[in-house]
């Protein structure tokens, strides 16, 4: 990284048990109680406006707020990445990665032959 490049922060949005450990490695945690909480939209857009580079989102919140996440992806240069919750993953993260790679490459490189 060159001297004039600035570091951009990272955030994690989800429930207490899932996002609090991220704080230990310098990621700003945003703790929400419900996946359909109206605060999710506010927090996600605040992170995007404040120039966070990456926002990790607990899969439950990610799947419940797809429209909001799509708006952020179209408007801001932030990467929204789904992460499994403390109780395990639902597969939304892998599906998101598969979809992104398929759009970029033009085919599903993860397909089983």
SEPA-815991 format. One record per residue (C-alpha): residue number from 1; x, y, z. Coordinates in Angstrom, 1 decimal, decimal comma. Layout:
R    n       x       y       z
R  NUM       X       Y       Z
...
END
This chain:
R    n       x       y       z
R    1     0,0     0,0     0,0
R    2     1,4     3,4    -1,0
R    3     1,8     6,2     1,5
R    4    -1,1     8,2     0,0
R    5    -3,6     5,3     0,0
R    6    -6,0     5,6     2,9
R    7    -7,3     2,6     4,9
R    8   -11,0     2,0     4,7
R    9   -12,9     0,6     7,7
R   10   -14,9    -2,7     7,8
R   11   -18,2    -3,3     9,6
R   12   -20,3    -6,3    10,7
R   13   -24,0    -6,2    11,1
R   14   -26,0    -8,9    12,9
R   15   -26,9   -10,3    16,3
R   16   -24,7    -9,9    19,3
R   17   -23,1   -13,3    19,3
R   18   -22,2   -13,2    15,6
R   19   -20,7    -9,7    15,2
R   20   -19,1    -8,9    18,5
R   21   -16,1   -11,2    17,9
R   22   -15,3    -9,1    14,8
R   23   -14,4    -6,2    17,1
R   24   -11,3    -8,1    18,2
R   25    -9,8    -7,7    14,8
R   26   -10,8    -4,1    14,2
R   27   -14,1    -4,5    12,5
R   28   -16,9    -2,2    13,8
R   29   -19,8    -4,2    15,1
R   30   -23,4    -3,1    14,6
R   31   -25,7    -5,2    16,8
R   32   -29,4    -5,6    15,7
R   33   -32,0    -7,7    17,3
R   34   -34,4    -8,6    14,5
R   35   -33,7    -9,4    10,8
R   36   -36,6    -7,3     9,8
R   37   -35,6    -4,4    12,1
R   38   -36,0    -1,1    10,3
R   39   -32,6    -0,1    11,7
R   40   -30,9    -2,5     9,3
R   41   -31,5    -0,2     6,4
R   42   -30,3     2,8     8,3
R   43   -27,1     1,1     9,6
R   44   -26,2    -0,4     6,1
R   45   -26,7     3,0     4,4
R   46   -24,7     4,8     7,1
R   47   -21,8     2,3     6,6
R   48   -22,0     2,9     2,8
R   49   -22,1     6,7     3,2
R   50   -19,2     6,7     5,7
R   51   -17,1     4,9     3,1
R   52   -16,7     1,5     4,7
R   53   -14,9    -0,8     2,3
R   54   -16,5    -4,1     3,5
R   55   -19,7    -4,7     5,4
R   56   -20,2    -8,3     6,7
R   57   -23,8    -9,1     7,2
R   58   -25,2   -12,1     9,1
R   59   -26,9   -14,4     6,6
R   60   -30,3   -14,1     8,3
R   61   -30,2   -10,3     7,8
R   62   -28,7   -10,7     4,3
R   63   -31,6   -12,8     3,1
R   64   -34,3   -10,7     4,8
R   65   -33,0    -7,5     3,3
R   66   -32,1    -8,3    -0,3
R   67   -33,7    -5,2    -1,8
R   68   -31,9    -2,9     0,6
R   69   -28,6    -4,6    -0,1
R   70   -29,1    -4,4    -3,9
R   71   -29,7    -0,6    -3,5
R   72   -26,5    -0,2    -1,6
R   73   -24,5    -2,3    -4,2
R   74   -25,9    -0,2    -7,0
R   75   -25,2     3,2    -5,3
R   76   -22,0     2,8    -3,3
R   77   -18,6     1,2    -3,6
R   78   -19,0    -1,1    -0,6
R   79   -18,7    -4,9    -0,6
R   80   -21,6    -6,5     1,3
R   81   -20,6   -10,0     2,3
R   82   -22,9   -12,5     4,0
R   83   -21,5   -14,4     6,9
R   84   -23,0   -17,4     8,8
R   85   -24,6   -16,7    12,2
R   86   -23,5   -18,3    15,4
R   87   -26,0   -21,1    14,9
R   88   -24,5   -22,0    11,4
R   89   -25,0   -21,0     7,9
R   90   -28,0   -21,2     5,6
R   91   -26,0   -21,3     2,4
R   92   -26,8   -17,7     1,4
R   93   -23,2   -16,8     1,5
R   94   -22,1   -19,5    -0,9
R   95   -25,0   -18,8    -3,2
R   96   -24,0   -15,1    -3,2
R   97   -20,4   -15,9    -4,1
R   98   -21,6   -18,4    -6,8
R   99   -23,9   -15,8    -8,3
R  100   -21,2   -13,1    -8,3
R  101   -18,6   -15,4    -9,9
R  102   -21,2   -16,5   -12,5
R  103   -21,9   -12,9   -13,5
R  104   -18,2   -12,1   -13,7
R  105   -17,0   -15,2   -15,6
R  106   -20,2   -15,9   -17,6
R  107   -20,6   -19,5   -16,3
R  108   -21,0   -21,4   -13,0
R  109   -17,5   -22,6   -12,3
R  110   -18,6   -24,3    -9,1
R  111   -21,1   -26,7   -10,9
R  112   -20,5   -30,3   -10,2
R  113   -20,0   -32,4   -13,4
END
